[in-house]
Amino acid sequence: MPPQSGAHSSSHCKERAALPCLTRSPGLDGLAAVLVSLSSKRIGVLGPDCQATGDRGRRQGVALGCQNPDLEPLRGFAPLSAQFHLHSFSAYGPEGIHSAIALMPKKLQIRLILGLFAIAGLFMLHRWWREFTVDPDLGTVNTVEWIGAVQHLDEGSQVVTLKSDGTKVVVPDRVANSTDRSPVWRPDGIRLFFLSDREKDVFLVYRWNVATNKVEGRATGTRSMSDLSFGPPGYVAKDGTGIITQGGFVLSYDPRTGNTQQLLPPVMDDRSQGEEGGTQDQFDGIYNRLGKSFRLAMWGPDRESIIAIMRREQGEVLIIQGLEPTTDKATGAVRMPGPVPVIAGDRIEAEVTSDGKVIFSVRGFQWTDPVQIPKEFIKNGVATTPYRHIVGFFDAKSPEVGLQPILASPDDRVVPSVPRATPDGKSAMISMGSMNDRGQFLGRDLVLFPIEANGGQRGQRIMPGDILDYAWHPSGNSIIFVRREGKNRMIFTAAKDGGAVKNISGEGDFGSPVYSPQVEAAK
């Protein structure tokens, strides 16, 4: 007789009390079930179709995961119910199972426990194998003190790693005249991701396994991607999902499969619709009023929000989008919160800190909504601004508290560049300079200041010079930066106070340095 459906399993077990029968475990689909003979120490194997294999498999043992009601107990076998009664796991709670096991002879208890461990091991092996076949990426490596960077060539550029002893390793399989850019370490520090046009005319994500020195493409599409990031700082994602922009949209990014899913503008589902519908159109309309496309996006604290920079007709706007649906108390409708515009300007840079703040710099301040300019800034019918440039911060979990200024400048003689927060989120370094007549930024000093209201008054100069790119060591005790010297742009390391400067790259043209996040060797 062919195997029957799972609905008969439990009742059949109860009818045959003499034969202990364990119902199917849903996590073991596709695995061979195991027949364990509690009387003769013989073992047979039962496949997923409930057909026993081996000479004695059909006639003896306990059917684990088998739903075939026609499997007969061993003839002449003394009913085990005389020793203990274990019809089905579904018929007992944990206390019942413990009681049943306690009634077993000690040898049977040991064999049952070993069998359960074996089953758990098979299940874990099955899960590992399934994940491995999706992405067979193996190998760990100690990357403590390693630096990922871009080396600019006469034709294109290539990603490299630099070790503390000065050893340089060039990414393999580069195509002539192609451009590699934007290196970013995976949070565990054993893989380096970057963007490249080495295979297509668009920039897509590649993964460099620095343990095996193998590079693989980890994305598809016909539009360029930009600014992949993980995080936020201190957040350990179970699935390692990153965030990236592509074609002006914000997407989640799976670094194992390369799959993406649109995050912004939000794609609404039925749970986020009001009774009257139209939520998707409302969101599209809001975002269209804010800007044209997304340039950069970052996960907010605990991934409960997204911090993003949008391009608009003139300049950019910084927004925060909550990801937790809210319920309208009056109607009961479940909705996503709308995006909140924070600040606007000609150019905006921002970073999420490890303690949940968002620090930003704005060049050429603009009003987020030209229609709603405060009356005190309308003079003789012309809109004015409170400052020309600003560095500030806000609490991403409580944006309603408002912005806190760190420093502000009334003109182009003092202009901020990109803020980089310390690993503990309490301070930040930023290159300060001026703008020339052609609108180019000219760096003058690298400055450290606390992330607090009016913290610019307590700023300290780390070092002078035109510092182009800079980042913190994961310990917070040193920094890495690019400095122009003649025609070259070289990578240096230094103590956090600017001392012990060391050229780590040698001669050449480099950029975008980033330390491995490892502070101790990977295990």
ZAMARGU-4260 file (C-alpha; in steps of 0.2 Angstrom, whole numbers, plus 5000, padded with zeros to 4 digits):
<rodrens>
0) 5000/5000/5000 | 5007/5017/4996 | 5012/5029/5010 | 4998/5039/5017 | 4997/5058/5021
5) 5004/5065/5037 | 4986/5066/5045 | 4986/5048/5049 | 5003/5048/5058 | 4997/5052/5075
10) 4981/5042/5076 | 4990/5027/5069 | 5003/5028/5082 | 4990/5028/5095 | 4981/5013/5088
15) 4998/5003/5089 | 5003/5006/5106 | 5015/4991/5106 | 5026/5000/5093 | 5034/5016/5099
20) 5031/5029/5085 | 5038/5046/5083 | 5029/5058/5072 | 5038/5067/5057 | 5049/5082/5062
25) 5046/5095/5049 | 5064/5101/5049 | 5070/5084/5042 | 5061/5084/5026 | 5071/5076/5012
30) 5083/5068/5025 | 5083/5049/5027 | 5074/5044/5043 | 5083/5033/5055 | 5076/5016/5061
35) 5083/5012/5079 | 5080/4995/5086 | 5077/4997/5104 | 5078/4978/5107 | 5092/4971/5095
40) 5104/4985/5093 | 5101/4984/5074 | 5099/4999/5064 | 5090/5002/5047 | 5087/5017/5037
45) 5070/5023/5031 | 5070/5035/5016 | 5058/5050/5014 | 5045/5039/5005 | 5044/5028/5020
50) 5052/5013/5011 | 5065/5004/5022 | 5082/5000/5016 | 5093/4986/5022 | 5088/4967/5025
55) 5079/4971/5041 | 5074/4988/5039 | 5056/4985/5035 | 5053/4973/5049 | 5061/4981/5064
60) 5064/4996/5074 | 5056/5013/5078 | 5050/5023/5063 | 5056/5040/5065 | 5049/5053/5053
65) 5039/5039/5044 | 5021/5041/5040 | 5018/5024/5033 | 5004/5016/5043 | 5008/4999/5035
70) 5025/4997/5043 | 5022/4981/5054 | 5031/4979/5071 | 5043/4964/5072 | 5033/4948/5074
75) 5037/4940/5091 | 5043/4956/5098 | 5038/4959/5116 | 5027/4975/5117 | 5038/4989/5123
80) 5023/4996/5131 | 5026/4984/5145 | 5042/4994/5149 | 5036/5011/5145 | 5023/5020/5134
85) 5029/5033/5121 | 5015/5034/5108 | 5020/5050/5100 | 5029/5066/5104 | 5013/5075/5100
90) 5004/5066/5113 | 5015/5072/5127 | 5022/5089/5134 | 5040/5090/5140 | 5036/5083/5157
95) 5028/5068/5149 | 5043/5065/5138 | 5055/5066/5153 | 5044/5054/5163 | 5044/5041/5148
100) 5063/5042/5146 | 5065/5040/5165 | 5056/5024/5164 | 5068/5017/5151 | 5082/5005/5156
105) 5098/5015/5157 | 5106/5008/5141 | 5090/5013/5131 | 5091/5030/5138 | 5109/5032/5132
110) 5105/5025/5115 | 5090/5037/5113 | 5100/5052/5119 | 5114/5047/5106 | 5101/5045/5093
115) 5094/5062/5096 | 5111/5070/5095 | 5114/5061/5079 | 5098/5068/5072 | 5102/5085/5077
120) 5119/5084/5069 | 5111/5078/5053 | 5099/5092/5053 | 5113/5105/5056 | 5123/5097/5043
125) 5109/5098/5031 | 5106/5117/5034 | 5125/5120/5032 | 5125/5111/5016 | 5110/5120/5009
130) 5118/5137/5013 | 5135/5131/5006 | 5127/5126/4990 | 5120/5144/4988 | 5137/5152/4991
135) 5152/5141/4993 | 5163/5154/5000 | 5176/5147/5013 | 5191/5154/5021 | 5196/5165/5036
140) 5211/5176/5038 | 5219/5188/5050 | 5217/5205/5043 | 5221/5215/5059 | 5229/5232/5054
145) 5225/5228/5035 | 5220/5243/5025 | 5209/5242/5009 | 5211/5256/4997 | 5211/5261/4979
150) 5226/5264/4968 | 5223/5276/4954 | 5232/5271/4937 | 5236/5280/4921 | 5221/5270/4914
155) 5208/5266/4927 | 5211/5261/4945 | 5212/5245/4956 | 5208/5240/4973 | 5223/5235/4984
160) 5226/5229/5002 | 5240/5236/5012 | 5248/5228/5027 | 5257/5236/5042 | 5274/5230/5035
165) 5271/5239/5019 | 5266/5224/5009 | 5254/5228/4995 | 5242/5215/4987 | 5233/5219/4971
170) 5215/5213/4968 | 5216/5199/4955 | 5208/5197/4938 | 5207/5216/4935 | 5202/5220/4917
175) 5213/5233/4908 | 5206/5251/4909 | 5193/5246/4921 | 5189/5256/4937 | 5188/5249/4954
180) 5181/5260/4968 | 5173/5261/4985 | 5181/5247/4995 | 5171/5242/5011 | 5175/5228/5023
185) 5162/5215/5028 | 5159/5218/5047 | 5170/5202/5051 | 5185/5209/5041 | 5188/5193/5031
190) 5180/5199/5015 | 5183/5215/5005 | 5169/5222/4994 | 5171/5235/4980 | 5162/5242/4965
195) 5169/5239/4948 | 5165/5241/4929 | 5177/5227/4925 | 5164/5216/4916 | 5150/5228/4911
200) 5148/5246/4907 | 5140/5249/4924 | 5147/5248/4942 | 5142/5232/4951 | 5147/5224/4967
205) 5162/5212/4968 | 5168/5202/4983 | 5187/5199/4986 | 5190/5183/4997 | 5207/5189/5004
210) 5210/5172/5012 | 5209/5163/4995 | 5213/5178/4984 | 5198/5175/4973 | 5186/5188/4966
215) 5168/5185/4962 | 5154/5196/4955 | 5140/5198/4968 | 5127/5208/4959 | 5118/5210/4943
220) 5108/5224/4934 | 5109/5236/4920 | 5111/5252/4932 | 5126/5256/4942 | 5127/5253/4961
225) 5135/5265/4973 | 5140/5267/4991 | 5138/5250/4998 | 5138/5249/5017 | 5134/5238/5032
230) 5131/5243/5050 | 5126/5253/5058 | 5141/5253/5069 | 5140/5240/5083 | 5125/5231/5075
235) 5128/5213/5071 | 5116/5208/5057 | 5111/5190/5058 | 5110/5189/5039 | 5124/5202/5036
240) 5112/5212/5024 | 5120/5228/5018 | 5112/5244/5010 | 5116/5251/4993 | 5109/5263/4980
245) 5106/5259/4962 | 5097/5268/4949 | 5092/5282/4961 | 5083/5269/4973 | 5089/5263/4990
250) 5090/5244/4991 | 5094/5231/5004 | 5109/5220/4998 | 5112/5202/5002 | 5131/5199/5001
255) 5130/5180/4999 | 5118/5180/4985 | 5119/5197/4977 | 5100/5199/4979 | 5092/5216/4982
260) 5076/5222/4988 | 5069/5240/4986 | 5068/5250/5003 | 5066/5268/4997 | 5054/5274/4992
265) 5045/5261/5002 | 5035/5248/4992 | 5019/5246/5002 | 5010/5230/5005 | 4992/5227/5011
270) 4997/5228/5029 | 5003/5246/5027 | 4987/5252/5017 | 4974/5262/5025 | 4956/5257/5022
275) 4954/5270/5008 | 4970/5264/4999 | 4981/5275/4990 | 4996/5274/5002 | 5008/5270/4988
280) 5003/5285/4978 | 5005/5296/4993 | 5022/5290/4997 | 5027/5293/4979 | 5021/5310/4980
285) 5030/5314/4996 | 5046/5308/4989 | 5044/5317/4973 | 5042/5333/4982 | 5058/5330/4992
290) 5070/5326/4978 | 5073/5316/4962 | 5084/5302/4967 | 5095/5295/4981 | 5114/5297/4982
295) 5118/5289/4998 | 5109/5279/5012 | 5114/5271/5029 | 5105/5260/5041 | 5099/5270/5057
300) 5102/5263/5074 | 5096/5245/5076 | 5090/5246/5058 | 5074/5254/5064 | 5076/5268/5051
305) 5086/5273/5036 | 5096/5289/5034 | 5097/5295/5016 | 5103/5309/5006 | 5092/5314/4991
310) 5097/5324/4976 | 5085/5338/4971 | 5083/5351/4957 | 5096/5361/4966 | 5107/5354/4979
315) 5103/5339/4991 | 5092/5335/5006 | 5095/5324/5021 | 5080/5314/5027 | 5076/5300/5040
320) 5063/5287/5036 | 5057/5276/5050 | 5054/5258/5046 | 5042/5253/5060 | 5024/5254/5055
325) 5012/5264/5066 | 4993/5261/5070 | 4981/5276/5069 | 4972/5276/5085 | 4956/5283/5077
330) 4954/5272/5062 | 4965/5257/5066 | 4974/5258/5050 | 4992/5252/5049 | 5004/5264/5040
335) 5022/5267/5037 | 5028/5284/5044 | 5032/5297/5031 | 5050/5303/5028 | 5056/5318/5038
340) 5067/5331/5029 | 5081/5336/5041 | 5092/5349/5032 | 5096/5354/5014 | 5111/5362/5006
345) 5122/5362/4990 | 5132/5347/4997 | 5128/5336/5012 | 5139/5322/5020 | 5133/5312/5035
350) 5138/5297/5046 | 5128/5286/5059 | 5138/5285/5075 | 5139/5269/5086 | 5128/5278/5100
355) 5114/5282/5088 | 5117/5300/5083 | 5119/5306/5065 | 5133/5319/5062 | 5132/5329/5046
360) 5140/5343/5037 | 5132/5355/5025 | 5140/5366/5012 | 5129/5380/5006 | 5114/5379/5017
365) 5096/5379/5009 | 5079/5379/5017 | 5071/5361/5016 | 5055/5369/5010 | 5056/5386/5001
370) 5038/5389/5004 | 5039/5388/5023 | 5054/5400/5027 | 5053/5408/5044 | 5047/5426/5043
375) 5063/5433/5052 | 5073/5427/5037 | 5063/5436/5024 | 5071/5453/5022 | 5064/5465/5009
380) 5055/5451/5000 | 5072/5441/4999 | 5075/5425/5008 | 5091/5424/5019 | 5099/5410/5029
385) 5106/5409/5047 | 5123/5403/5041 | 5132/5398/5025 | 5140/5381/5031 | 5136/5370/5046
390) 5141/5354/5055 | 5128/5347/5067 | 5120/5331/5073 | 5103/5324/5079 | 5097/5309/5088
395) 5091/5296/5075 | 5079/5288/5088 | 5072/5305/5093 | 5073/5316/5078 | 5059/5327/5085
400) 5071/5334/5097 | 5079/5344/5083 | 5096/5348/5077 | 5111/5352/5088 | 5124/5364/5079
405) 5142/5359/5082 | 5150/5374/5072 | 5143/5386/5059 | 5152/5397/5046 | 5144/5413/5039
410) 5155/5412/5023 | 5167/5402/5012 | 5183/5406/5022 | 5178/5392/5034 | 5171/5376/5025
415) 5168/5359/5032 | 5171/5343/5023 | 5166/5325/5028 | 5164/5321/5046 | 5171/5304/5053
420) 5165/5299/5070 | 5176/5290/5082 | 5172/5271/5086 | 5164/5276/5102 | 5153/5290/5094
425) 5159/5303/5106 | 5170/5314/5094 | 5173/5316/5076 | 5187/5322/5064 | 5184/5333/5049
430) 5194/5342/5037 | 5192/5361/5037 | 5196/5372/5023 | 5190/5385/5011 | 5182/5387/4994
435) 5191/5395/4979 | 5184/5405/4965 | 5180/5389/4955 | 5170/5382/4970 | 5183/5369/4974
440) 5186/5364/4992 | 5204/5367/4998 | 5208/5358/5014 | 5218/5367/5027 | 5217/5357/5044
445) 5211/5340/5050 | 5202/5344/5066 | 5195/5334/5081 | 5180/5340/5091 | 5167/5332/5102
450) 5150/5328/5096 | 5140/5340/5107 | 5131/5356/5105 | 5144/5370/5101 | 5157/5357/5101
455) 5167/5366/5088 | 5173/5378/5102 | 5183/5364/5109 | 5190/5358/5093 | 5208/5353/5092
460) 5219/5352/5077 | 5226/5335/5073 | 5237/5340/5059 | 5239/5353/5045 | 5238/5350/5026
465) 5226/5346/5012 | 5219/5330/5019 | 5208/5321/5007 | 5202/5305/5014 | 5202/5299/5032
470) 5196/5286/5043 | 5198/5279/5061 | 5206/5263/5066 | 5193/5252/5075 | 5202/5254/5091
475) 5200/5273/5090 | 5219/5275/5094 | 5225/5280/5077 | 5219/5286/5060 | 5223/5284/5042
480) 5222/5297/5029 | 5227/5303/5011 | 5238/5318/5009 | 5243/5326/4993 | 5262/5329/4991
485) 5267/5336/4974 | 5258/5326/4961 | 5256/5311/4972 | 5242/5306/4984 | 5249/5294/4997
490) 5242/5285/5012 | 5248/5289/5030 | 5244/5282/5047 | 5246/5293/5063 | 5241/5293/5081
495) 5225/5301/5085 | 5234/5316/5091 | 5243/5318/5074 | 5259/5311/5080 | 5270/5296/5073
500) 5265/5299/5055 | 5270/5285/5044 | 5269/5283/5025 | 5260/5266/5022 | 5258/5266/5004
505) 5274/5272/4997 | 5275/5282/4981 | 5259/5282/4970 | 5242/5289/4968 | 5230/5282/4981
510) 5213/5285/4989 | 5198/5279/4999 | 5208/5270/5013 | 5198/5260/5026 | 5204/5249/5040
515) 5199/5231/5042 | 5186/5231/5057 | 5196/5217/5065 | 5204/5221/5081 | 5209/5203/5084
520) 5212/5188/5073 | 5197/5180/5065 | 5194/5162/5072
</rodrens>
